[in-house]
Amino acid sequence: EVFYNRIELCRIFRLRIKKFSGSYTEKMTNVKKHRHCRKRVAEMKNFEKLLLPLILEAGKIMTGARDIEGAVSEKGGDAANMVTVYDVAVQNFLMTEITKIIPDAFFFAEEKENNAEDLSRDYCFVIDPIDGTSNFVHDYRHSCISVAMFSKGDIKFAAVYDPYQDEMFSAVKGGGAFLNGKPMKQGHDFDTAHHIEK
């Protein structure tokens, strides 16, 4: 009987160790996942600190533009699809400067030939150098620079900069959205139907 009890105690002890070991392993796996997520967010925020000044600098190309109507051409013979030398200048500036930070970066940009497969790379930047070219050409001063970063097909960072209002909207996946570096929050009672001008 004593021998039997010892066997039973050993069996119970092994079961408890197995259960504890399983829960501990699961817990540590979750901790590692959480740490990895935090590390990725921190990495993206570091990129944000490096990229936002470049976008701000690119905005000076727009605000310093002169004789815009004389620097326009049509894409594909479509009068509504315009491109200016400033579109190309902003795009080339961003691609050159980003490559200095991330040498293995790929680009999916409006004023160049693109490959959709590049969006699945480790670092692929989607750039619209002047979003609102028609407004830009007619000096309506309602245009912006749009930049997003994809990693393995998943968007990680995005920024939209209006150089005329000096408003920089930015967001990092898992890290919140910001306007000129200040956190943006949406009110719980926000009703878009009553916030649209007619």
C-alpha positions as CSV (number, residue, x, y, z in Angstrom):
1,E,0.0,0.0,0.0
2,V,2.9,2.4,0.9
3,F,4.6,1.5,-2.4
4,Y,1.3,2.2,-4.3
5,N,0.9,5.6,-2.6
6,R,4.4,6.5,-3.6
7,I,3.7,5.6,-7.2
8,E,0.5,7.6,-7.1
9,L,2.3,10.6,-5.6
10,C,4.9,10.4,-8.2
11,R,2.3,10.3,-11.0
12,I,0.5,13.4,-9.5
13,F,3.8,15.2,-9.1
14,R,4.7,14.6,-12.7
15,L,1.3,15.8,-13.9
16,R,1.6,19.0,-11.9
17,I,5.1,19.6,-13.2
18,K,3.9,19.0,-16.8
19,K,1.0,21.4,-16.2
20,F,3.2,24.1,-14.7
21,S,5.8,23.7,-17.4
22,G,3.1,24.0,-20.1
23,S,1.6,27.2,-18.6
24,Y,5.0,28.6,-18.0
25,T,6.1,27.9,-21.6
26,E,2.9,29.5,-22.9
27,K,3.4,32.5,-20.7
28,M,7.0,33.0,-21.8
29,T,5.9,32.6,-25.5
30,N,3.3,35.4,-25.0
31,V,6.0,37.6,-23.2
32,K,8.4,37.1,-26.2
33,K,5.6,38.0,-28.6
34,H,4.8,41.1,-26.7
35,R,8.5,42.1,-26.5
36,H,8.9,41.5,-30.2
37,C,5.8,43.6,-30.9
38,R,7.1,46.4,-28.7
39,K,10.5,46.1,-30.4
40,R,8.9,46.5,-33.9
41,V,6.9,49.5,-32.8
42,A,10.1,51.1,-31.3
43,E,11.9,50.3,-34.6
44,M,9.1,52.0,-36.6
45,K,9.2,55.0,-34.3
46,N,12.9,55.3,-34.9
47,F,12.2,55.3,-38.6
48,E,9.5,57.9,-38.1
49,K,12.1,60.2,-36.4
50,L,14.4,59.9,-39.4
51,L,11.7,60.1,-42.1
52,L,9.6,63.0,-41.0
53,P,12.4,65.6,-41.3
54,L,12.9,64.4,-44.9
55,I,9.3,64.9,-45.7
56,L,9.3,68.3,-44.1
57,E,12.4,69.2,-46.2
58,A,10.6,67.9,-49.4
59,G,7.7,70.3,-48.6
60,K,10.1,73.2,-49.2
61,I,10.3,72.1,-52.8
62,M,6.6,72.6,-53.1
63,T,6.4,75.9,-51.3
64,G,9.3,77.3,-53.2
65,A,7.9,76.4,-56.6
66,R,7.8,79.1,-59.3
67,D,6.2,79.2,-62.8
68,I,4.3,76.0,-62.1
69,E,2.0,76.2,-65.1
70,G,5.1,76.3,-67.4
71,A,6.5,73.2,-65.8
72,V,3.5,70.9,-66.5
73,S,3.2,67.9,-68.8
74,E,0.5,65.3,-69.4
75,K,0.8,61.6,-68.6
76,G,-0.4,59.4,-71.4
77,G,-2.0,62.2,-73.3
78,D,-4.6,62.7,-70.5
79,A,-5.1,66.4,-69.8
80,A,-6.5,65.6,-66.4
81,N,-3.5,63.5,-65.5
82,M,-0.8,66.1,-65.0
83,V,2.8,65.9,-63.7
84,T,5.2,68.8,-63.0
85,V,8.9,69.0,-62.6
86,Y,8.2,69.5,-58.9
87,D,6.4,66.2,-58.6
88,V,9.6,64.5,-60.0
89,A,11.9,66.7,-57.8
90,V,10.0,65.8,-54.6
91,Q,9.9,62.1,-55.5
92,N,13.6,62.0,-56.4
93,F,14.6,63.9,-53.3
94,L,12.7,61.5,-51.0
95,M,14.0,58.3,-52.8
96,T,17.6,59.6,-52.6
97,E,17.5,60.6,-49.0
98,I,15.5,57.5,-47.8
99,T,18.1,55.3,-49.6
100,K,20.8,56.9,-47.5
101,I,19.0,55.7,-44.4
102,I,17.8,52.4,-45.7
103,P,20.1,51.3,-48.5
104,D,18.0,48.2,-49.4
105,A,14.8,50.1,-49.6
106,F,12.4,49.7,-52.6
107,F,10.0,52.3,-53.9
108,F,6.5,52.2,-55.3
109,A,6.1,55.8,-56.5
110,E,3.7,57.7,-58.8
111,E,6.2,59.1,-61.2
112,K,8.1,55.9,-62.0
113,E,7.6,52.3,-63.3
114,N,6.6,50.1,-60.4
115,N,6.5,46.4,-59.5
116,A,3.7,45.3,-57.2
117,E,6.0,42.5,-55.8
118,D,8.2,45.2,-54.2
119,L,5.4,45.8,-51.6
120,S,6.3,42.4,-50.1
121,R,9.9,43.4,-49.5
122,D,11.3,44.2,-46.1
123,Y,11.1,47.9,-46.8
124,C,9.1,49.4,-49.6
125,F,8.1,53.0,-49.6
126,V,4.9,54.2,-51.4
127,I,5.2,57.8,-52.4
128,D,2.8,60.3,-53.9
129,P,5.1,63.3,-54.2
130,I,2.4,65.8,-54.7
131,D,-1.0,64.5,-53.9
132,G,-3.3,67.1,-55.6
133,T,-1.3,68.1,-58.6
134,S,-4.2,70.0,-60.2
135,N,-4.5,72.1,-57.1
136,F,-0.7,72.6,-57.1
137,V,-0.6,73.7,-60.7
138,H,-3.4,76.3,-60.2
139,D,-1.8,77.5,-56.9
140,Y,-4.9,76.6,-54.8
141,R,-2.4,75.6,-52.0
142,H,-4.3,72.5,-51.1
143,S,-1.9,69.7,-51.9
144,C,0.2,67.3,-49.8
145,I,3.1,64.8,-49.8
146,S,2.0,61.3,-48.9
147,V,4.5,58.6,-47.9
148,A,3.9,55.1,-46.5
149,M,6.2,52.2,-45.6
150,F,5.3,48.6,-46.3
151,S,7.1,45.6,-44.8
152,K,6.4,42.2,-46.2
153,G,3.0,43.5,-47.6
154,D,1.9,45.0,-44.3
155,I,1.8,48.8,-43.9
156,K,3.9,49.9,-40.9
157,F,4.2,53.7,-41.2
158,A,2.4,56.5,-43.0
159,A,2.7,60.3,-43.1
160,V,0.7,63.0,-45.0
161,Y,2.3,66.5,-44.9
162,D,0.5,69.7,-46.0
163,P,3.4,72.2,-46.4
164,Y,1.0,75.1,-46.8
165,Q,-0.6,74.6,-43.4
166,D,2.5,73.0,-42.0
167,E,0.4,70.1,-40.8
168,M,2.1,66.7,-40.5
169,F,-0.2,63.7,-39.9
170,S,1.7,60.5,-39.1
171,A,1.0,57.1,-37.7
172,V,2.9,54.0,-36.8
173,K,1.2,50.6,-36.7
174,G,0.5,49.9,-33.0
175,G,1.9,53.2,-32.0
176,G,-0.9,55.7,-32.5
177,A,-1.6,58.6,-34.8
178,F,-0.2,62.1,-34.5
179,L,-0.6,65.7,-35.8
180,N,2.7,67.6,-35.6
181,G,3.9,65.2,-33.0
182,K,0.9,65.4,-30.7
183,P,-1.4,62.4,-30.2
184,M,-4.7,62.4,-32.0
185,K,-7.8,61.1,-30.4
186,Q,-11.3,60.5,-31.7
187,G,-14.3,61.5,-29.6
188,H,-16.7,58.7,-28.9
189,D,-19.7,60.8,-30.1
190,F,-18.1,61.8,-33.4
191,D,-20.8,61.9,-36.1
192,T,-19.4,62.4,-39.6
193,A,-22.9,63.2,-41.0
194,H,-22.9,66.5,-39.1
195,H,-19.3,67.4,-39.8
196,I,-19.4,67.6,-43.6
197,E,-19.8,71.0,-45.2
198,K,-22.5,71.2,-47.8
